[in-house]
Amino acid sequence: MNKRIKLLLLALAAAASCGAAQAASSLNLGNYSVTATYGLDILNGTSGGISGLEASGVAYAKDRNSLFFVGDEGTGVVEISLTGKTLGYMNFDWSNTGSSKHDTEGITYLGNGQLVVGEERLYDAYKFGYVNGGTATLSSNSVSLSNAYPVDNSGMEGIAYDPRNGGSYVAVKQESPEAVFSGTLSFGNQLSGTANISTLFDASKLGLSTLSDVAVLAPVDSLAGTAGADNLLFLSLGSHSLVEADRQGNIISSFDLSNVLPHNAIEGVTVDEKGTIYLVAEQIQDGSATGAVKSQLIVLSPTAAVPEPASLSLMLMGGLGIAAAARRRKQR
């Protein structure tokens, strides 16, 4: 075999091996960059209706190809397109929940129009079906996680649903101290549901000053069935960082958010099946705004994608074809 062709085949084989190993181990945030930002609509924010002004949590809905976000005004949930266009909204009815602050900081999507939203100060979670223009009576399907930590204003900042093995949840406590806990939740009328949760790992291992949200990587297609599917994304407003870690708290990769909308508070994260990451940020609040103040949707995409296994196979087959053609020419 021609030496040059042999080197080509060896290089292709090495790339296939390296690509498969990388795909199985990490989302690799070092390959990501900001590819778009979009201003989000303010919907009757001054009159106490659905605001969208202080976006604090976001969830991706694969079966709807859309996103849902909540703000810490606690007035309701907004559905938007992947480019930030408002598609609809649903109001929240807080009666019989025991909440006075309505501090919604976390949201996650279960599929089939079902959502779970978290109240930071009470460590309560509420499950409801989304109906555009409707009202969710939050107390009718609710559960308290307050056995994990005392009620305060540095409480549950984010919640994420892992659909594998019957479904489970991961949630984060903001600070004093930061915490990561996981387990199963069942929902019942007026907090009669059951929370079977425990601390996942010592959150200090992450080295982050706060925890603002969490996302699971199990739904990412390229990680399905691999060790990387167990990894988690942690967002930290205090450290201006997005971190990928395993479930023992070991950091796998990270992304520096220091220069990404530095005047906005980035507080929510979710990821789609392609590995595209969506962040939401509150409006500019530090007095630096010169125009309209809006919450923002930020899109992070990989800039150096690893070839899919199928593509690597085609490359190898092409290389073998080149080698065969070279042999035929030599035999003539």
C-alpha angles and dihedrals in degrees: 000000000000109000093230092053091047090054090049092053092047090051092049091050091050091050090051092051093045093046094051092048093049093047090052097049110042151001084227106215089198087078093057134096137173107270101172145001126199132189114234124224122256106223113200089318094157094054098050097259128118102325114178086191100117103036107193108159136028136188132191119227109202096187091053098036088227144101132241122206137182131199128213089251084083095213097126149299128288126208116212138175121251086265095053100261114148111247100172146312143224128209126229124232107203098184116134093010096105090230120135100170098043088208103178108184104152137048136173135182122231099184133257092060094303119137137180120207126189131218109217103209099044098037087230125146127203128200122204143154116250117242116175109240092006135113126247114217095213098192094063094073109025144132135188123231092181092115086078098059137356119270113266145128093271093062139115106353100168144013132191134188123225108200096198125107096010095318135288139184139236119200136178135216114219104225149310078092118359113226141183119205134172143183142102131313131200119190131221142165114294097354095313090132124106129243117201100184139142140176110285097201141327102289092207087077088074092062092219123140093217139007113225103170145343135217130189120228096207093102093056106110097214091056098045112130093007135104088254091067088072093059124108135211117226121194119204121191092183094053095034089229144126112208133190113209139166122242092268091060097255111146113237102176140340144203124212112228096180094110098036108103090324093188093056126074108239105208111153136060137180136158135214131220092269092056094253109148124217123199129185126207133191120245121277106285105166098082095257095110116116098175139021114339114224139157112257138225112212122195123205119192134177113262097191105038118191112237114258116251090250091054091049090051091053090050091053092047090051090050091051089050090054090050092050092049090051091053092050092051090050092052094053 
